[in-house]
Amino acid sequence: MNDVFYGLLLLGHWQAVKTEGNLPSTPGEISIPAKKTPARHSLNFSPASFSPQALESPESYKKRENAGKVVCSLNVPEHSDWSWEEENRSFYPSVELRGMEFNSIHEYGGARLFRMEAILDDYVEKMGNDIDHYLDSYEPWPLDVSSQAERRFLGRVCVEGDGRINMHSVMLEGHSNSTKDGKPVLVDTSLMTNPAEGKPPVPFAFFPGQVVVAEGKNERGRVIHCSKVYSKATAPFPPCPSITIETGPLRVVIGAGPFTQTDSLSYQPMKDLVEYVTLHKPHVLILIGPFVDALHPHVSGEQVSPIAETYSKYFERMVDGLLDSLRGMNVHVVLVASPRDVNTCGVYPTLPFSTWQQKDVGYPKRPKLTMAPDPCMLDIEGVVIGVTSTDILMHISRDETASNNHSLDRLSRLSRHIIEQRNFYPLYPSDPSLCLDVPLWKEICYMPMTPHILVLPSDFRCFAKKFFAFFSSINILLHQLYHKMPICAGTLIELI
């Protein structure tokens, strides 16, 4: 499969196209196609409002100068064997949810403490078995039992009290079978930062909730003098995608919310996204929430709300308008829920949006629609894409400590934690801004396989990185910028 990625600023009337493989190999301007964007003057994703002024697109958005710029690219070939004639777009890829086993009805917050303890206990033991695949068979030594010999200790990283973790406050908390009294044990990292003469320093990175195997001595049963740490528990890779020149190529467009600026409810970025889709006709459109953002000033109560309808009704009307605007197109629409969506329970993991029966009147027909939870894994004709709307990169960065000699840059290191811990949200306790449901976290966040592509919207700068190469497929991590500032409209991801 020929994997191509390039990111576009999701700004106003941007134009971008892949023409006969002639994409820029470096960030810069995208060539503007000869054909014009279809007229979509009737597009309206704004809510019913008591104040028309709140629905106006801000001037700062209209005056942007970086619209249509390629800000990041990966694996862009100089020449392509695939052409983009109309007959290539008759390809109908299958879209399925992978590894998502959950009940459509879930009682949030119903777990008692002893059940949560058992879930976390089982998780540590399960992760220990996963790490064991990458090590020689070992028998974990109890954390609080003294030993003069080198041992391996299995546990979950934690910090004492509510303080922030640093290299002097790292502690390991074991499961019920790995400690005598259940108390966490301090981890001394000095042997890794200042090893014996002639040995190089050992790079490390810790964050609360990370399951690791620490190698070292615990001479008095109170402190583990760690000389090496193992945290790799990467899930198995899926089969290589079966897309060929005859059946492909596959084109996917991904956008992450919020889809409007903080000082407006115009939803102009979403209108521009729809116009981009109608022009370039991808096979799959993945939209990641929030769609009606609970943190928007007009929704959170920070400002007087001008919205004149219920949030649920507004969201349903938004989805109906989206599907109507894509009538007759060979595109499969996937909507990924977010805990920041005001019409959800506000808990992570977030169950899919409830579907409603809307009669499809008229011709041509509406595109197919799939409602997905957050997080989720999508299998698109063999290409497995992992998606979460939560800013896990930012959350881990607030509670991570790492050695100065780490071989990876910060963003690569944060991203690798998610892949190596095979969990969409490996941080525990969760960030204060996120309400985590532990039973559902166990069912949905644990990765049964390593996705080919991992999409992580965040407030960090956008990037695309390759982590593993296996067979003829490529493991890529893609990241998008949230639409956080009034003048910013984030980035759009396009995969080919």
Phi and psi in degrees as a GROMACS rama.xvg file:
@    title "Ramachandran Plot"
@    xaxis  label "Phi"
@    yaxis  label "Psi"
@TYPE xy
-92.936  102.346  ASN-2
-89.266  124.834  ASP-3
-127.476  134.546  VAL-4
-131.966  135.185  PHE-5
-149.141  141.367  TYR-6
-101.791  142.217  GLY-7
-122.084  141.26  LEU-8
-65.4036  125.92  LEU-9
-81.8413  74.8135  LEU-10
-128.336  120.331  LEU-11
48.0122  -133.032  GLY-12
-94.6064  60.1194  HIS-13
-76.9019  155.122  TRP-14
-128.465  135.297  GLN-15
-153.992  145.829  ALA-16
-156.549  149.218  VAL-17
-103.681  116.042  LYS-18
-122.47  112.094  THR-19
51.2029  36.4207  GLU-20
77.6689  6.14466  GLY-21
-91.7413  73.4849  ASN-22
-103.823  150.286  LEU-23
-66.3918  136.851  PRO-24
-83.4206  -11.8676  SER-25
-130.295  156.611  THR-26
-55.7761  141.388  PRO-27
166.858  -159.597  GLY-28
-72.0738  145.139  GLU-29
-99.5008  140.749  ILE-30
-65.3783  138.546  SER-31
-89.2359  127.636  ILE-32
-69.0801  160.486  PRO-33
-71.8818  -35.6852  ALA-34
-75.9588  153.393  LYS-35
-91.5296  156.213  LYS-36
-68.7806  133.202  THR-37
-58.2814  142.943  PRO-38
-70.9737  129.14  ALA-39
-134.294  53.0455  ARG-40
-67.156  -20.3041  HIS-41
-86.2848  -1.93427  SER-42
-64.5476  129.161  LEU-43
-150.52  108.483  ASN-44
-109.056  8.02927  PHE-45
-79.4662  153.391  SER-46
-78.1322  162.343  PRO-47
-62.3183  133.631  ALA-48
-137.063  147.577  SER-49
-80.9836  -16.094  PHE-50
-125.345  103.378  SER-51
-58.7847  -25.9728  PRO-52
-64.1481  -31.5201  GLN-53
-70.2919  -15.4729  ALA-54
-97.3803  1.6927  LEU-55
-82.93  139.955  GLU-56
-71.293  131.641  SER-57
-65.6905  150.145  PRO-58
-62.6779  -34.3371  GLU-59
-62.8443  -31.8146  SER-60
-71.6794  -39.6771  TYR-61
-70.4192  -27.3069  LYS-62
-96.6678  13.0335  LYS-63
-63.005  148.959  ARG-64
-110.555  -5.22775  GLU-65
-107.413  21.6597  ASN-66
-67.7887  135.067  ALA-67
81.2012  13.6635  GLY-68
-88.1678  139.241  LYS-69
-78.8513  117.885  VAL-70
-101.838  -15.1877  VAL-71
-162.39  142.207  CYS-72
-146.451  156.729  SER-73
-151.848  131.629  LEU-74
59.1095  36.541  ASN-75
-83.137  114.048  VAL-76
-77.9708  151.918  PRO-77
-71.8196  -33.8533  GLU-78
-135.305  145.393  HIS-79
-124.439  142.751  SER-80
-84.118  -8.02319  ASP-81
-97.1348  135.528  TRP-82
-100.989  164.744  SER-83
-120.504  50.7985  TRP-84
-80.7988  168.443  GLU-85
-60.9553  -34.1538  GLU-86
-66.6399  -22.3161  GLU-87
-69.0784  -19.8176  ASN-88
-88.0911  7.13209  ARG-89
-83.5212  1.0936  SER-90
-72.996  124.823  PHE-91
-111.738  90.785  TYR-92
-73.359  147.803  PRO-93
-81.7784  142.678  SER-94
-126.038  118.719  VAL-95
-135.835  151.477  GLU-96
-84.598  131.66  LEU-97
-111.538  134.737  ARG-98
67.0228  15.2502  GLY-99
-101.641  93.3785  MET-100
-112.293  109.026  GLU-101
-155.342  159.147  PHE-102
-85.001  139.796  ASN-103
-67.2354  -21.3869  SER-104
-113.324  118.785  ILE-105
-135.301  135.611  HIS-106
-90.7506  100.506  GLU-107
-64.924  139.477  TYR-108
71.8034  14.5298  GLY-109
-89.1947  -3.34994  GLY-110
-80.6417  134.333  ALA-111
-83.3163  165.664  ARG-112
-60.6544  -40.7593  LEU-113
-66.9638  -31.2827  PHE-114
-71.9827  -41.2762  ARG-115
-62.2433  -38.7839  MET-116
-62.7833  -42.6649  GLU-117
-65.4474  -37.6804  ALA-118
-64.2586  -47.2008  ILE-119
-65.8451  -34.8955  LEU-120
-62.7709  -48.6774  ASP-121
-63.9977  -35.1092  ASP-122
-64.6041  -43.0422  TYR-123
-61.8862  -44.1888  VAL-124
-65.2697  -39.6904  GLU-125
-66.0149  -42.6805  LYS-126
-66.3347  -34.0067  MET-127
-61.014  -39.0945  GLY-128
-67.3076  -35.2232  ASN-129
-67.8455  -41.6621  ASP-130
-65.4809  -32.1499  ILE-131
-60.8465  -27.2775  ASP-132
-63.0871  -25.7352  HIS-133
-100.712  3.81646  TYR-134
-125.095  166.234  LEU-135
-66.7416  149.901  ASP-136
-52.9217  131.434  SER-137
-140.57  158.719  TYR-138
-111.42  111.957  GLU-139
-58.0596  133.58  PRO-140
-86.9826  139.771  TRP-141
-56.5493  138.838  PRO-142
-62.0923  -39.4905  LEU-143
-104.558  22.7241  ASP-144
-107.601  125.176  VAL-145
-68.0075  150.836  SER-146
-158.175  134.407  SER-147
-85.444  -12.8338  GLN-148
-98.376  164.333  ALA-149
-67.336  128.222  GLU-150
-130.774  168.089  ARG-151
-115.732  130.342  ARG-152
-119.162  128.657  PHE-153
-101.069  131.84  LEU-154
-171.884  175.391  GLY-155
-105.144  133.376  ARG-156
-68.2974  135.763  VAL-157
-146.571  176.179  CYS-158
-134.255  145.274  VAL-159
-71.9118  132.295  GLU-160
69.0752  -149.898  GLY-161
-105.113  13.0697  ASP-162
-72.2742  165.532  GLY-163
-82.9751  143.378  ARG-164
-71.9229  141.939  ILE-165
-144.377  174.857  ASN-166
-67.0298  -10.9084  MET-167
-101.366  -3.23384  HIS-168
-121.728  15.5172  SER-169
-72.5553  130.774  VAL-170
-129.525  154.755  MET-171
-114.002  131.986  LEU-172
-116.763  119.372  GLU-173
-89.5362  178.688  GLY-174
-89.1795  -179.163  HIS-175
-61.5034  -26.3527  SER-176
-93.6572  -1.00035  ASN-177
-109.947  1.70481  SER-178
-139.114  156.548  THR-179
-85.5167  -43.3913  LYS-180
-114.202  1.98857  ASP-181
80.3783  4.05847  GLY-182
-81.9865  144.319  LYS-183
-70.8178  158.063  PRO-184
-121.116  137.418  VAL-185
-68.8924  142.54  LEU-186
-110.922  121.16  VAL-187
-91.8677  116.472  ASP-188
-97.0917  6.40276  THR-189
-64.0141  -30.7665  SER-190
-69.0453  -22.6595  LEU-191
-86.4582  -36.1973  MET-192
-81.9119  -33.2975  THR-193
-129.197  74.8714  ASN-194
-72.6525  173.899  PRO-195
-61.5884  158.165  ALA-196
-58.3189  133.892  GLU-197
93.7368  -9.66845  GLY-198
-107.314  139.845  LYS-199
-77.1862  153.397  PRO-200
-61.4406  147.705  PRO-201
-99.9679  118.815  VAL-202
-69.4491  146.826  PRO-203
-152.764  160.441  PHE-204
-151.532  128.766  ALA-205
-125.54  148.061  PHE-206
-150.244  151.756  PHE-207
-59.3945  134.118  PRO-208
98.3664  -17.2741  GLY-209
-67.9395  130.746  GLN-210
-96.0669  123.797  VAL-211
-135.58  162.944  VAL-212
-114.168  114.091  VAL-213
-97.3094  133.823  ALA-214
-109.212  127.959  GLU-215
168.646  -161.627  GLY-216
-114.801  147.149  LYS-217
-130.09  79.8645  ASN-218
-69.556  -29.3491  GLU-219
-117.139  1.94322  ARG-220
81.1331  10.967  GLY-221
-122.372  -25.9816  ARG-222
-135.838  129.676  VAL-223
-94.2262  114.691  ILE-224
-85.1751  93.9253  HIS-225
-83.5927  129.583  CYS-226
-108.016  -15.2919  SER-227
-160.579  148.331  LYS-228
-135.113  140.755  VAL-229
-121.429  130.795  TYR-230
-134.893  0.885942  SER-231
-77.8207  117.097  LYS-232
-134.291  36.3129  ALA-233
-54.0934  135.821  THR-234
-71.8536  159.913  ALA-235
-60.2026  152.013  PRO-236
-83.3743  144.616  PHE-237
-73.5194  165.753  PRO-238
-60.74  159.057  PRO-239
-66.9939  135.857  CYS-240
-58.1565  149.282  PRO-241
-100.196  14.3403  SER-242
-71.3922  131.839  ILE-243
-125.009  179.529  THR-244
-63.4923  -31.8546  ILE-245
-72.452  -37.5263  GLU-246
-97.7354  -18.16  THR-247
-110.392  -158.435  GLY-248
-80.7511  166.825  PRO-249
-101.054  131.742  LEU-250
-123.795  124.711  ARG-251
-126.244  133.944  VAL-252
-115.449  133.882  VAL-253
-127.576  131.431  ILE-254
-134.05  143.658  GLY-255
-119.661  141.519  ALA-256
-81.68  176.872  GLY-257
-67.4516  149.382  PRO-258
-101.517  23.7218  PHE-259
-151.007  164.462  THR-260
-81.5166  166.352  GLN-261
-72.9517  -16.3588  THR-262
-109.392  18.6639  ASP-263
-157.608  157.476  SER-264
-117.911  30.0479  LEU-265
-75.347  -25.0805  SER-266
55.4271  35.4599  TYR-267
-63.1447  -40.2313  GLN-268
-58.2952  -34.8567  PRO-269
-70.2715  -37.6473  MET-270
-62.3458  -41.8047  LYS-271
-66.4216  -35.8241  ASP-272
-63.8656  -43.433  LEU-273
-62.79  -40.3427  VAL-274
-64.567  -37.1635  GLU-275
-63.6365  -42.4297  TYR-276
-65.5855  -42.2441  VAL-277
-65.9804  -27.1155  THR-278
-79.5027  -46.5368  LEU-279
-96.8086  -11.7991  HIS-280
50.1889  64.888  LYS-281
-71.648  163.789  PRO-282
-79.3042  -32.8186  HIS-283
-134.41  135.666  VAL-284
-118.293  116.079  LEU-285
-107.987  117.606  ILE-286
-112.339  124.964  LEU-287
-106.337  130.522  ILE-288
-66.0524  172.742  GLY-289
-81.7788  145.16  PRO-290
-95.5398  -46.7052  PHE-291
-114.265  94.1569  VAL-292
-73.84  124.04  ASP-293
-67.6332  -18.103  ALA-294
-93.4151  -1.50595  LEU-295
-66.6078  136.927  HIS-296
-54.1485  -33.5708  PRO-297
-79.0422  -10.5624  HIS-298
-107.721  -37.8235  VAL-299
-74.3679  -15.4302  SER-300
98.3737  -0.912309  GLY-301
-63.5038  -34.8016  GLU-302
-125.879  163.068  GLN-303
-64.428  127.278  VAL-304
-78.1419  126.91  SER-305
-91.3639  0.655986  PRO-306
-70.4293  130.01  ILE-307
-110.261  26.7199  ALA-308
-152.541  165.116  GLU-309
-69.2725  154.187  THR-310
-63.9242  -39.2388  TYR-311
-63.5723  -43.7282  SER-312
-65.2022  -39.6692  LYS-313
-64.5169  -42.1748  TYR-314
-64.0414  -42.5435  PHE-315
-61.438  -40.3879  GLU-316
-67.8902  -35.139  ARG-317
-63.7571  -44.7278  MET-318
-66.3792  -41.6191  VAL-319
-59.9118  -42.3446  ASP-320
-65.5914  -36.8616  GLY-321
-63.6581  -47.04  LEU-322
-66.8014  -38.4953  LEU-323
-65.0597  -35.6839  ASP-324
-72.2439  -15.6121  SER-325
-109.373  18.8635  LEU-326
-57.2568  140.256  ARG-327
79.3374  -0.965348  GLY-328
-94.4294  147.207  MET-329
-85.663  70.6946  ASN-330
-135.903  136.096  VAL-331
-102.957  120.056  HIS-332
-94.8834  130.361  VAL-333
-120.656  124.376  VAL-334
-108.772  117.572  LEU-335
-99.4817  122.975  VAL-336
-68.6539  166.445  ALA-337
-143.189  144.413  SER-338
-65.2094  -14.5427  PRO-339
-85.7413  -5.70122  ARG-340
-70.5985  128.956  ASP-341
-69.1079  -19.9774  VAL-342
-96.3426  18.8641  ASN-343
-115.316  179.761  THR-344
-77.1909  -9.51177  CYS-345
74.6317  22.8447  GLY-346
-119.796  144.438  VAL-347
-110.162  135.886  TYR-348
-63.5545  154.425  PRO-349
-107.924  126.807  THR-350
-70.2724  159.177  LEU-351
-61.2169  156.169  PRO-352
-60.1981  140.317  PHE-353
-68.8203  135.582  SER-354
-85.1235  151.876  THR-355
-129.709  149.879  TRP-356
-82.3417  111.128  GLN-357
-120.404  116.532  GLN-358
-66.0469  129.938  LYS-359
-84.0694  99.6122  ASP-360
-100.299  133.418  VAL-361
101.735  174.011  GLY-362
-138.726  142.277  TYR-363
-73.3743  170.388  PRO-364
-75.025  157.841  LYS-365
-71.8584  157.998  ARG-366
-73.3211  163.851  PRO-367
-68.6707  149.861  LYS-368
-130.049  132.032  LEU-369
-124.461  127.11  THR-370
-95.3223  125.446  MET-371
-120.616  150.048  ALA-372
-79.3009  173.654  PRO-373
-119.752  115.469  ASP-374
-84.8694  175.968  PRO-375
-155.624  162.709  CYS-376
-122.575  124.896  MET-377
-107.722  129.352  LEU-378
-102.261  106.369  ASP-379
-109.067  95.4028  ILE-380
53.0588  43.56  GLU-381
92.3062  -14.7358  GLY-382
-88.8379  115.017  VAL-383
-94.2765  120.773  VAL-384
-116.994  121.663  ILE-385
-92.7899  134.263  GLY-386
-136.91  137.068  VAL-387
-143.329  144.948  THR-388
-90.2288  -14.2758  SER-389
-78.1704  140.729  THR-390
-80.6092  69.6463  ASP-391
-67.0055  -31.1402  ILE-392
-61.4484  -45.9727  LEU-393
-66.6826  -39.0304  MET-394
-63.9756  -44.7922  HIS-395
-66.9102  -38.5789  ILE-396
-61.3387  -28.4078  SER-397
-73.8027  -18.7578  ARG-398
-130.207  33.8896  ASP-399
-116.933  143.863  GLU-400
-126.177  136.83  THR-401
-141.336  153.09  ALA-402
-72.5011  155.963  SER-403
-72.0737  -18.7765  ASN-404
-98.4193  20.4208  ASN-405
-65.4039  138.675  HIS-406
-74.5351  -19.8106  SER-407
-101.452  148.989  LEU-408
-71.2529  170.114  ASP-409
-60.8181  -47.9074  ARG-410
-65.8687  -38.5931  LEU-411
-65.1695  -40.4404  SER-412
-65.4576  -44.846  ARG-413
-61.777  -41.5086  LEU-414
-67.7411  -38.5825  SER-415
-66.3642  -29.2757  ARG-416
-55.5752  -43.2027  HIS-417
-65.9485  -40.7728  ILE-418
-71.351  -45.0729  ILE-419
-72.7843  -29.6532  GLU-420
-87.8132  1.46186  GLN-421
41.798  47.9685  ARG-422
-147.545  131.978  ASN-423
-66.9725  -24.4883  PHE-424
-142.22  80.5113  TYR-425
-80.4434  -4.25743  PRO-426
-77.9877  129.219  LEU-427
-150.322  128.505  TYR-428
-63.5821  156.578  PRO-429
-72.4319  167.463  SER-430
-60.1699  143.804  ASP-431
-56.1548  -24.4556  PRO-432
-78.7041  -6.62725  SER-433
-120.162  132.139  LEU-434
-95.2548  111.231  CYS-435
-99.7589  128.682  LEU-436
-98.385  108.559  ASP-437
-63.4283  -47.4669  VAL-438
-58.7972  -41.9059  PRO-439
-72.0691  -33.3876  LEU-440
-58.4738  -41.1538  TRP-441
-64.2343  -37.5629  LYS-442
-78.6911  -34.7719  GLU-443
-107.386  -38.2792  ILE-444
-76.6935  -25.8823  CYS-445
-70.5709  127.257  TYR-446
-85.5314  118.471  MET-447
-72.5756  -19.5887  PRO-448
-152.236  159.937  MET-449
-85.1109  120.037  THR-450
-67.5801  153.1  PRO-451
-63.7851  -37.212  HIS-452
-133.923  134.5  ILE-453
-120.83  121.98  LEU-454
-108.762  120.594  VAL-455
-129.278  93.971  LEU-456
-63.0639  142.965  PRO-457
-162.059  167.488  SER-458
-82.2516  -8.45888  ASP-459
-70.3969  164.237  PHE-460
-63.0101  152.392  ARG-461
-73.7793  149.107  CYS-462
-158.374  163.821  PHE-463
-139.425  126.843  ALA-464
-135.453  149.138  LYS-465
-105.604  127.7  LYS-466
-104.957  -45.8483  PHE-467
-132.83  149.126  PHE-468
-122.65  126.238  ALA-469
-140.717  135.94  PHE-470
52.6482  -131.475  PHE-471
-105.403  11.1426  SER-472
-105.912  165.794  SER-473
-130.341  137.352  ILE-474
-92.0061  119.758  ASN-475
-126.006  144.345  ILE-476
-111.723  127.066  LEU-477
-114.866  143.411  LEU-478
-135.075  142.273  HIS-479
-123.036  153.149  GLN-480
-90.4051  131.28  LEU-481
-64.2515  153.791  TYR-482
-84.7449  76.1739  HIS-483
-90.7291  -42.0628  LYS-484
-93.4185  155.454  MET-485
-58.9187  -33.4367  PRO-486
-89.4939  -2.28129  ILE-487
-107.112  142.217  CYS-488
-125.263  16.7747  ALA-489
73.2887  -163.587  GLY-490
-127.425  157.413  THR-491
-113.213  138.14  LEU-492
-104.803  133.808  ILE-493
-127.851  127.016  GLU-494
-113.482  136.465  LEU-495
